[in-house]
Amino acid sequence: MRTPAVPDPTVTLIAQPDGTALPPPERRDLDPPPLPPRPTDSAFPRVRGYEIVGVVGCGGMGVVYEARHRDLNRRVAIKTLKGEALADPEFRERFRAEAGAIARLQHPNIIQVFEVGTVDTQPFETHPSPFIALEFVDGGSLAERTRAPQPPRYAAEMVKTLARAAHAAHRLGVIHRDLKPANVLLTRGGEPKIADFGIAKQIGDDPGASDRAPRAGTVTRAGTVMGTPEYMAPEHLNGREATPAVDVYALGVILYELLTARVPFQGATFTDTMLLAMRQEPVPPRRLQPGIPRDLETICLKCLEKDPKKRYASAEALADDLALWAGRPDHPGARGRAGGADAPLGRAEPDDRARWRSWSSSSP
């Protein structure tokens, strides 16, 4: 049973004036810290209109509860802050920004926000927690599908669906900036839902506005950038302003991981991972799994280009190529190019074959 993650092992990176990234302080391994004890029933928050059923997830900064809306009899997830995060204005601002970002998005593959509010104040509390009531999703996360290589068609269809959802967010000015399998929840039927917009950036945010509480994950005066290093684009690691291209890169990492059961870059420390991502080329997926189709490998590696201008121009363009590869273009503008959405898998018209030959010639 899963629901949107509490603040997780995202890492804070500090950018120097020249744009290069300093390593995060002290932390030297990639293992997450031990989780704190789960709250007992007597410690459940009181949220007006909801009955708390149990704890779904618990982290150092927050808790996610399973709950029921009393009037609607609807199962929901209640996400709250706790501990030091309650007293930290930046965490509270991140939490508020997450709610605002998701509330703007109405898409079948993005987790839905039902309500935002504040839990009932306890006598001993100086900072009552805000809460977000979210769609409850209990089919696990995509991370569970990365323990072994997945069939190429499954990987392509999954990332195509995620790319369509990411593009819908981009069109509304929201960049996720922490796309990864752990932040993709699955319904019992396997349908993906992008979750955890805790460090999402809204296009148009002023990265230099340090005289007010910073929006979640934006670059502050000190150059603080947040994310998960294994899924962060080189320019993001360097502290540059995020664009939709960072989500395209992360989608490429997810595709790579579904195909090979490993991420393109992972060092012994955070610093090693950052340096690998910024300086080295990824091992072509076919060297790890020779059965991966060459054209699908080419799509994956295009997402992982160091130069964002060499990646797909949009998440939608990535989704279109994945649909074209599968022989089932599902975008209105793509229908008919490969026989339509109901065409047999693998069918291609002459123009599509020429495009695939072009992919193959450029493949490592």
N, C-alpha and C positions, 0 to 999 in steps of 0.2 A: 504494500500500500504506500503510495507516494503522493506528494503534493508539492507545491513550490518550495524550493529550498530556502533555508534560512541563510543569512550571510555566511559564505563558504570560504574555502581556501583561496579566494582571490588574493592577489598580492599587490601591495602598494610599491610602485617603482618611482624613483626620484630622477628627474631629468636635469642634467647640468645645463649651464647657459649655452654650450655648443650643440645641444640636442642629444648628446650621448647619455646613456642610462647608467646610473650607479646601481650596484647591487642592493637589494633590500637588506635592512639591518639584521644581523645576528642569525637569522634562520638559515640553516645549512643543509637541510635535507628536504626531501619532497613528501615525507609522510605527514598527513594531517595531524594536528594536535588531538589528544584524547577528548572525546565529547564529554561535556558536563553531565551530571545526573539529570534524569528527566523529572519534571515537576510531578508531584503527587496530586491525586484528585483534589485534595484540600487546597492546593496551591493554584488550581486553575483560575484564570482570570474570569471576571464577570463581564460579559459582553451583552448589552441590552438587545433583546430579541433573539438571542442564540443560546442553545444548550451545548456546552462543551462536552464532547464524548470521550476524547482521549488525545494523547500526544502522538503526532505523526513523525515529527523531526525536531531535534534540539541541537543548537549550536552555541558557540560562545556568546553570541550577540542577540540571539532571538530564538523563538519557538514557533512551530507550526502545529496547530491543533486541528483535529477533525471535529466538526460541529454540525448542528442541525438548526436551520432557521425555523423557529417555532411556528410562525404563521403560515409559511409556505411549505413547511415540511421538506425543505431542500437541504441536501447534504452539501456542505461547503468546507473549505479550508480557511482557518483564521490564522493569519500571520501577524506576530507581535514582536516587539523588541523587548529586551530585558537587560538587567545588569548595567554595566558601564555604558552600553549603547544608549540607554534612556537619558543619561546625563550629558551625552555628547551631541551638540547641535549638528555636527556634520552627519552623524548616523541618522539622526531624526530627519535631516534634510534629504539624505539618500532614500530613506523609507518613503517620505512624501513624494519624492520624484519618481520612485518606482510605481507608486499608485497612479500618479498622474500620467506616466508614460503608457501603462497598460490600459488605463481607462480610455485613452484616445483611440485605441486599436480595437477594431471589431473584425476578427478573422477566425475562421474555424480552427486554425492551427496555431493560435496564440491564446494563452490562458486568459480567461475572462474575469474581470473584476466586477463584483456585485455591489460592494459597499466599502466605504472608507470612514473611519471614525476613531473614537478613543474609548478604551475599556473603562469600566466603572472604577473610579478612584478608590483605593484602599487607604485607611487612615495613616499608614506608615509611608505612603508613597509621596515623594516630592515631584516626580516626573511620571505621571500616568502614561502608559504605553499607547501609542497609536495602533490601530489594527487595520488590516486589509482582509475583507472577505472575498475569497477567490473560488473559482470553479474547482471542484474536487476531482482529482484524476488519480486513479489507483491501479494503473497497469505497470508500474515501475518506471524506470528512466531508460533512455537510449544507452546510457553507460553500460548497462547489463548486456547489450548487444555487441560491445566492443571487446569482449573477453576472447573471442575467436573471430577469424575472418568471416564476413557475411557474403552471401551470394552477390555477385556484381549487380544483378538487376534489383535486388532489395536495396543495396546501398544507393544506387542511382535514384530509385523512386523515392527513398527517404529524403535524400538531400535535395531532390527536386522540390518536394513538398515544403521542406524547410526554407528553401530559397524563395519560393513564392510568398511564404509568410513574411520573411525578412524584407522582401521588396515592398510588401504592403505597409510595413512599418516605416521603411525608408521614404515612401511617398508621403507619409504623414510627418516626416521630419524626425523620426526616432531611430537612432542607431543603437543596437543592443550592446555591443562591445564585449560581451562575455558569452558568446555562443559556444557551446560545448555539449557533449552528450549528457552530462549530468544535469544540464539545464533544459533538456528536452524530455518532457514527461509523455508517457504513452497511455492511451486508454486501454481498456481490456481488449479491445479489438485491434490494438496496435497503431491507432492513429496518433501522430505526434502533436504535441502542444508545446510551443516555446514558452518558457517560464523564466522567472528571476531576472527582471529588468532593473535590478538594484543599482547597476552602474551605467544604465542606459544614458545616452547623450541625446538631447534634443537639438537638432540642427538650428543654428542661430544663437545658441548659448554663447555668452561672452566669456572666453577662457581667462581673460585678464581681470574679471570683476571680482577682486578679492576683498572689497570693502563690504561684501554681504556674504551670507552663508553660501558656499559653492554648490552648484547643482551636482548631482551624483556623478562622480568620476570625471568631472571636467578638470582641466589643468588649472591649478591655482597658482598663486604668486610663487610658491616654492617649486612648482613644476610637478605636482603629484599626479600620477596616472595609475589607474587601477585596472586589473584584469588577471587572467590566468596565463602565465608565460607560454605554455605549450600551444595555446590557441591564439596568441597575439601576433599580429602582423609586425614586420620589422619596423615600420614607421611608427606604430603604436608603442613598441618597446622603446623607441628613441624619444618618446614624449611629444611627438607631433600631434597636431589636432586630428581627431578621428573623423573619418569620412565613411560612407557606406562600403568603401573598399576593404575596411578592416573586417566587416562581417562576411564579405565574399571570401577573404582569406580564411576565416574561421570555418566557413562551410567547406572549404577545400580540405582543411585539417580533419573535419568530421568525416568527409568522404574517404580520405586516406586511411583513417583509423578504422572505419567500417570494413574497408577492403583488406587491410593488413593486420588488424588487431594491435597496432602501435601508432603512436603519433610520429610525425616527421622528425621532430627534434625533441630530445629529452636528455639532459645531462645529469650529472650526479648532484648538481646544486642548481639553484635558481639562476645564478650567474652563468653557469655553463649552458643552460638551456637558452638563455637570452643570446649569448654569443653565437651558439650554433644557428639559431634562427636568423640572426642578422648577417652572418658571414658565410654559411655553407649552403649548398644546394641539397634538397631532400633526396634520399635514395629513391629511385623510381619504383613505384609500387610493384611492377612486374618482376623486379629482382627479388622481391620478398615473396610474392605470390605469382608465379609464372602464368597461372590461368586467368589473370585479369585481362580483359580485352584491351588491346592497345589504344583504341580510341577513348575509352573511359579513363585510362591512365593519362592521356593527353589533356582531357578536361580537368582532371584533378590537379595536374601540375601547373596548368594555366592559372588556377586559383591561387597557387602558392608562389607566384612570381614575387621577387623582392620589390620590384617597381610596381606600385599600385596601378600605374597607367597600362601595364602589360597584362593585368588581370581582366576578368570580364568587366565590362563597363557598368554592369548592374547585376544584382542578384537575379533579376528577371531573365537577363541574357544567359546566365548560368543555367537556370531552370529550363529555358528553351533548348539549350544544347543537350541537357540530360534527357529531355523528352524526345528530342530528335534522335539521340543515340539509341534510345529504347524503341524507336519506331512508332511512338505514340504521342506526338505533339498534342498537348492539351491546352495551349494558349490560343485564344481566338485568332490572333494574327498568324499562328503557325499552322492552323488546320488546313489540310489539303496538301501540305508540303510532303508529307510522308503517308498519305492515304487516310489521314484523320485519326481521331482517337480510337475508332473501332477497327483500324487496320490490323492485320496480323502482326505479331511481334517480329521485328527484324526486317520488315518490308521497307524498301527505300526507293524513292523516285530518282531519276538520273542526277538531278542537281544535288540530292543528298549524298549519292555515292561519290560524286566529285568532292564534296566537302569532307567526307570521311577520308578519301585518299589524301587530301591536304592535311588532315589531322595526323594520319599515319606517317607522312613524310617528315613532319616536324616532331614526331615522338622520339625521345631518347632511345 
